[in-house]
Amino acid sequence: MKLHLKTILILTLLLPAAALSQPSFPVDPGEAQVVTADIKNFLEAKSKFSETGDNEGILQTLYFDRASPGLKEYVSRFGLTAAKLNNALTRYPEDYEKLGAFLERIPDFEKVYRTKMAALKEVHPGVMFAPAFLLVADHKGIGQA
């Protein structure tokens, strides 16, 4: 009986702590975050490329080693590596060249995004808005993490 009471007491103390440790995301669509740090890091890495250089090493240091939580999650789920990304860059250079122009249009994207999130809040009033991480992967379409 004593062991049973100890177990109940421990669970009673730990469960509220676990609930409190959950991330607290904003409930206001105006505060919804669009994180673009990974795109910026990628473009910086790409600007350091050379024909004879260690492009995978550059990607590793300037992109993957600086990964946002979103990129880290994507890497763990989809196995993205510097080698895979470098291979995609070699195969589809024209697509990756468009990222600079895309980054310039992010403020317009954020307006549309927040409008859509406001519409979502109307349908689901209790919704919380986790950050949206925009990142660069190996030309396999859109992924979510």
Secondary structure, 3 states (H helix, E strand, C coil): CHHHHHHHHHHHHHHHHHHHCCCCCCCCHHHCCEECHHHHHHHHHHHCCCCCCCHHHHHHHHHHCCCCHHHHHHHHHHCCCHHHHHHHHHHCHHHHHCHHHHHHCHHHHHHHHHHHHHHHHHHCCCCCCCCEECCCCCCCCCCCC
